[in-house]
Amino acid sequence: LEDSALPPLFKGVKPKVVRSTGGFAGGVVTEGMGYALMIEGMLAAQGDGWAKELALGLLRSWLGMVQGVNHDPKLALGGANEQD
């Protein structure tokens, strides 16, 4: 997602992801990103600046996954809401 498509808080924030190897969930895992967001968000709420930076990067990547590849609002959730 471009900076212009996001609230000003995200300007210049680099995307971050959680990767997994082995098992059933290989590659970028949304569940892992959710847990990381929860932990980093709790730490950021306590004033940890690095945790805030990590949380914003994770959230930016998560928003990109929700928006999907083509940035088409009709294909929210990366097209997962399509009926086929």
C-alpha positions as CSV (number, residue, x, y, z in Angstrom):
1,L,0.0,0.0,0.0
2,E,1.2,3.5,-0.8
3,D,1.6,6.0,2.0
4,S,-1.1,8.1,0.5
5,A,-3.7,5.3,1.0
6,L,-3.0,5.1,4.7
7,P,-3.4,7.4,7.8
8,P,-0.4,9.8,8.3
9,L,0.9,7.6,11.2
10,F,2.1,5.0,8.6
11,K,4.1,7.5,6.5
12,G,7.6,6.0,5.9
13,V,6.8,2.8,8.0
14,K,8.4,-0.2,6.4
15,P,6.2,-3.3,6.2
16,K,7.1,-6.3,8.4
17,V,5.9,-9.9,8.2
18,V,6.0,-13.1,10.3
19,R,7.4,-16.0,8.4
20,S,7.0,-19.7,9.3
21,T,8.9,-22.8,8.1
22,G,7.8,-26.3,8.4
23,G,4.5,-27.7,9.4
24,F,1.2,-26.8,7.7
25,A,1.7,-23.0,7.6
26,G,4.8,-22.2,5.6
27,G,5.6,-18.7,4.4
28,V,3.9,-15.5,5.7
29,V,1.4,-16.4,8.4
30,T,-1.5,-14.2,9.3
31,E,-2.0,-16.0,12.7
32,G,1.6,-15.3,13.6
33,M,1.2,-11.7,12.6
34,G,-1.9,-11.4,14.8
35,Y,0.0,-12.7,17.8
36,A,2.9,-10.4,17.1
37,L,0.6,-7.4,16.7
38,M,-1.0,-8.2,20.1
39,I,2.3,-8.4,21.9
40,E,3.9,-5.4,20.2
41,G,0.7,-3.4,20.7
42,M,0.7,-4.1,24.4
43,L,4.4,-3.1,24.7
44,A,3.8,0.0,22.6
45,A,0.9,1.0,24.9
46,Q,3.4,0.9,27.7
47,G,5.6,3.4,25.9
48,D,8.1,1.0,24.0
49,G,9.0,2.9,20.8
50,W,10.6,0.0,19.1
51,A,7.5,-2.1,19.7
52,K,5.4,0.7,18.2
53,E,7.6,0.7,15.1
54,L,7.3,-3.1,14.8
55,A,3.5,-3.1,15.3
56,L,3.0,-0.4,12.7
57,G,5.1,-2.4,10.2
58,L,3.1,-5.5,10.9
59,L,-0.2,-3.7,10.7
60,R,0.8,-2.1,7.4
61,S,1.6,-5.5,5.9
62,W,-1.7,-6.9,7.3
63,L,-3.6,-4.1,5.7
64,G,-1.9,-4.9,2.4
65,M,-3.0,-8.5,2.7
66,V,-6.6,-7.4,3.4
67,Q,-6.6,-5.0,0.5
68,G,-5.3,-7.7,-1.9
69,V,-2.9,-7.6,-4.8
70,N,-4.8,-5.5,-7.2
71,H,-5.9,-2.8,-4.7
72,D,-9.4,-3.3,-5.9
73,P,-12.0,-2.5,-3.1
74,K,-14.3,-5.1,-4.7
75,L,-11.6,-7.7,-3.9
76,A,-11.3,-7.0,-0.2
77,L,-9.5,-9.7,1.8
78,G,-7.3,-10.4,-1.2
79,G,-10.4,-11.8,-3.0
80,A,-11.2,-14.2,-0.2
81,N,-14.8,-12.9,-0.1
82,E,-15.4,-13.9,-3.8
83,Q,-18.1,-16.6,-4.3
84,D,-16.9,-19.4,-6.5
